[in-house]
Amino acid sequence: MVSDSESIEQSYSKAVQDRKTRKREEELLVWPDLVFIEFISALLFMLTLTILSILINAPLQDRANPAHTPNPSKAPWYFLNLQELLLHMHPAIAGVLVPTIAVGALMAIPYIDNTHEGEGAWWASKRAKINAKVGGFVGFFGTLFLILFNESKHVWLFEKITTLEWPSALNWLRNTRAMQTDLPWPEALKNIPVGEKILKTELLGLPPSNLVLDIPKIFIEQIVPMTTMIGLPILLAVIAAKTKIAQTKRDHAILIFSAFMATWLMLTISGTALRGAGMELMWPWDVKPPVT
Amino acid sequence: MTIEKPPKKPLEERIYNYIMNGRVVKSIIRSGYPNTPRNQMLMVATNVFLHLHPTRINRTHVKITHTFCLGGLSFFMFLGLTITGVLLMFYYVPSVERAYEDMQIIQSEVRFGFLMRNLHRWMAHSMVLLVFMHMMRVFYTGSYKPPREFNWVVGVLLLVLTLLLSFTGYLLPWDELAFWAITVGTQMVGSAPLFGEANRFILIGGYEVGANALIRFYTLHVIGLPLITTVFMAVHFWRIRRDGGLARPL
């Protein structure tokens, strides 16, 4: 009995010793220490924004005229990433599916990475920085590479360096759209009238469906982009796991989040600064204000 | 035996005491002017604005480089946008006939009108950036981990709401930039595989951006979305405290 109560006491005192106590000396009073910082930062921001407002005026163009379409017509800058995506794939994927999945995936982060690793301080986990760097680098330059490929800049580079013409046998490699037009797809695949044969909408009292499947078009506009956007992050994660760069859930979360943010940044930069008239890719200094 | 009178305090101290411990200040700050640790803690705990904070906070969390004040500044932008927005509402009428002319009047005839518009615009852009940066801060400091998962979800919703607030405000000047940005932006909604066109019709009240779209975006911008955002912000701030303040290393 005695030994029992002793051991309980010992384990109890050990648990008390191990418990992280809230040390008073580690804490500061919110007033004045934090309130002061908040006040100063608010003041600095107010001052900067006021100076900015005095120096740079908000633009007011001509009155809206639905008959005049400016070239290029762009969405607000924080949606130009989606508008950039729109140039490369089916509008339903770029405009709706990607943002919906992105918001859902962001919300899911804490439920996937539910460990306590790296909590509460900057770069607190062991491989946090390397994963952020790798993810950011791959996301930023990978996206740039994909944009340049789809704009046939590798053809331009090839012709510039070798002064030869791009071999016509490789025409299908000019960009993704060329895979639809320059590959010998069987004619039968381009025109599959699903509406008449499978979807009998007239049985429901609706007008007869005229849905026609164009397999090469679906392949280029939907399957290729979706595979790219799902496959490349998985590939990145697998490579990072094999090379021991990412080992834990937190590592993978940092890797993929950094890659995603860098991709988003690159798409925004491209949509904002690299797209001129007709949403053509060009150098930032060639991008002129829209002409109406 | 004579009782010695205490020496008279210097004049400035008497004036200070008269004001700081006088009836008026005591009626505003019941705990007394916050010049002792006790009063400072009472000040934070009993003031309706300051009580969002705890009374004491960990030393590392006060360091500027831990949070860069990004969340607080986002909220500050929201407050500033409300003030400048209300001032702009005095002059702006959301009708196709008047909107553009009102913008010109705000810029050329209203005293400080152009400044208010510029401030509103810069604060809106800053808020989008700050919310994004706040999200990155929370991610890289690992502050979304249990028990803070749900507050991260609320934060993502607030990011979406911030973008929507900015987007709905974009149409209001009714100039070429506004019109075509909203036309392009809502076309993305219209391209959804199911109910895309229906959603676009509900959003802009027609098949193209016009008078209905203007009044819808205006109503969402000045009352609908700010109300929803306020509710989510209340939840966001409340949960920070309920979940144990800022995340700390284990």
Interface residues (C-beta under 8 A of the other chain):
Chain A: E26 E27 L28 L29 V30 W31 P32 D33 L34 V35 I37 E38 S41 A42 F45 M46 L49 T50 L52 S53 I54 I56 N57 A58 P59 L60 Q61 D62 R63 A64 N65 P66 H68 T69 P70 S73 K74 A75 P76 Y78 F79 L82 Q83 L86 P91 A92 A94 G95 V96 V103 L106 M107 I109 P110 Y111 D113 N114 T115 H116 E117 G118 E119 G120 A121 W122 W123 A124 S125 A128 A132 R250 I254 F257 M261 P290 T292
Chain B: P34 P37 Q40 M41 M43 V44 L50 H53 P54 T55 R56 I57 N58 R59 T60 V62 I64 T65 H66 C69 G72 L73 F76 M77 G80 Y100 M103 Q104 Q107 F114 L115 R117 N118 L119 R121 W122 M123 S126 V128 M135 M136 F139 Y140 T141 G142 S143 Y144 K145 P146 R148 E149 W152 V153 V156 V160 L163 S166 F167 Y170 P173 W174 D175 E176 L177 A178 F179 W180 A181 T183 V184 G185 Q187 M188 V189 S191 A192 P193 G196 E208 V209 G210 L246 A247 R248 P249 L250
